[in-house]
Amino acid sequence: MRRKTHTGKGKEVAAEIGLKPAHYNKIEKAMVEPSIEVLDKLAAFYNITIDDIVHLKKSAPKAVVMEDKTSAEQLRLINQLNEKDKSTVMNIIDTMLTKQKFQEFFQQNVPQ
């Protein structure tokens, strides 16, 4: 379900479409199949079509795996991030590079 991208919590969604929260939870976890009537209500609630719900996995984006990408592609993907996330990535890289430089320094300058 798309609840993670919608502000409605499970109990609120269930109440809005006329289901008990426990039954809605089972639908979300794919433990039971929703009826056409429930699919219609869910589609209306989320402002999508029944087809969007039924074929959700087909249209969902795939996970991005950075290690499979070239350096240029990795940079392009990082540049697609919002400024806060981009800054976080850059801070992590800065920290890792600084750590590596300190390790190299100590290995070269401190007797073992």
C-alpha positions in Angstrom: 0.0 0.0 0.0 1.0 3.6 -0.4 0.3 4.6 3.2 4.0 5.5 3.8 3.7 8.3 1.3 0.2 9.4 2.5 -0.4 11.2 5.8 -3.2 8.7 6.9 -2.3 6.2 9.6 -3.6 2.7 9.4 -6.5 3.3 11.9 -7.5 6.5 10.2 -7.5 4.9 6.7 -9.5 1.9 8.0 -12.1 4.2 9.6 -12.3 6.4 6.4 -13.0 3.4 4.2 -15.2 1.6 6.7 -12.9 -1.3 7.8 -11.8 -2.5 11.1 -8.2 -1.6 11.8 -7.2 -5.3 12.2 -8.6 -6.2 8.8 -7.0 -3.2 7.1 -3.7 -4.2 8.7 -4.1 -7.7 7.2 -4.7 -6.2 3.8 -1.5 -4.0 4.1 0.5 -7.1 5.1 -1.0 -9.1 2.1 -2.5 -11.6 4.5 -5.9 -11.2 2.9 -7.0 -10.0 -0.5 -9.2 -6.9 -0.5 -12.6 -7.0 -2.2 -13.2 -4.9 -5.3 -15.3 -2.6 -3.1 -12.4 -2.1 -0.7 -10.0 -1.6 -3.6 -12.4 1.1 -4.9 -12.5 2.8 -1.6 -8.7 2.7 -1.2 -8.2 4.1 -4.7 -10.6 7.0 -3.9 -8.9 7.6 -0.5 -5.4 7.7 -2.1 -6.6 9.5 -5.2 -5.2 6.7 -7.5 -6.8 4.1 -9.7 -7.5 0.5 -8.7 -5.0 -0.5 -11.4 -2.3 1.5 -9.6 -3.0 -0.5 -6.4 -3.1 -3.9 -8.2 0.0 -3.2 -10.2 1.9 -1.3 -7.5 5.0 -3.5 -7.6 5.3 -3.1 -11.3 5.3 0.7 -11.1 7.3 1.0 -7.9 10.9 2.3 -8.5 13.7 -0.2 -8.0 16.4 0.2 -5.3 19.5 2.0 -6.4 22.7 0.2 -5.8 25.6 2.6 -5.9 28.4 0.1 -6.1 27.1 -1.1 -9.5 27.6 2.4 -10.9 30.5 4.2 -12.5 32.0 7.1 -10.5 30.3 9.6 -12.9 27.0 7.9 -12.4 27.4 7.9 -8.6 28.1 11.6 -8.7 25.1 12.2 -10.9 22.9 10.3 -8.5 24.3 12.2 -5.5 23.6 15.5 -7.3 19.9 14.4 -7.6 19.5 14.5 -3.8 18.0 17.4 -2.0 20.5 19.8 -0.4 20.2 18.4 3.1 20.8 14.8 2.0 23.6 15.8 -0.4 25.3 17.6 2.5 24.9 14.5 4.7 26.5 12.4 2.0 29.4 14.8 1.6 29.9 15.0 5.4 30.1 11.2 5.5 32.6 11.1 2.7 34.7 13.9 4.4 34.7 11.9 7.7 35.8 8.7 5.9 38.6 10.4 4.0 39.8 12.2 7.1 39.8 8.8 9.0 41.8 7.2 6.1 44.4 10.0 6.1 44.9 9.8 9.8 45.3 6.0 9.6 47.9 6.4 6.8 49.7 9.1 8.8 50.0 7.0 11.9 51.1 3.9 10.0 53.9 5.9 8.3 55.0 8.0 11.3 54.4 5.9 14.5 56.7 3.0 15.1 55.0 -0.3 15.5 
